[in-house]
Structure formats: C-alpha cells, structure tokens
Amino acid sequence: MTVSIHEAKTQLSKLLDLLERGEDIVIRSPGTGEIRGQPQFGTMLGEIEWQEGREKPMTPEETDAFWEGR
C-alpha cells in the first residue's frame, strides 16, 4: 500500500494496525522519494552496547528514582 504524507497523518491509527498485521506501507513524500514503513531488523547491529546487568528488573527504589528523575 502506498499513501501520501497527508493520508498517513489522517489515517495513522489505521496504518499502524495494518503494520502490526504485517502489511507493507510506503509513505510517499513529494519531491523527496519515499519513506518505508517496514523496519529493517539488524540495521544497528554492533552499534548499541548494553551495560552488564541492565537486563535485570529494576528494584522498587530504582523505579521510584527513574520516575522522579533522579
């Protein structure tokens, strides 16, 4: 499916539902080509590093500090 930027703005919820169902959506931008609506997995491979232990759940104290901006 191909839509204009205006259509994408006015039908965003519908387009997001279609993307979740696996549909390919191309958003055409006048004069600048197109923006693809399908993510390319692995694009950032090797670009992001995680600190050791970041995969563990936050403690209640860490959660409070996060939401309080500390």
Secondary structure as UniProt FT lines:
FT   STRAND          2..4
FT   HELIX           5..10
FT   HELIX           12..20
FT   TURN            21..22
FT   STRAND          26..29
FT   TURN            30..32
FT   STRAND          33..36
FT   TURN            41..47
FT   TURN            52..55
FT   HELIX           60..68
//
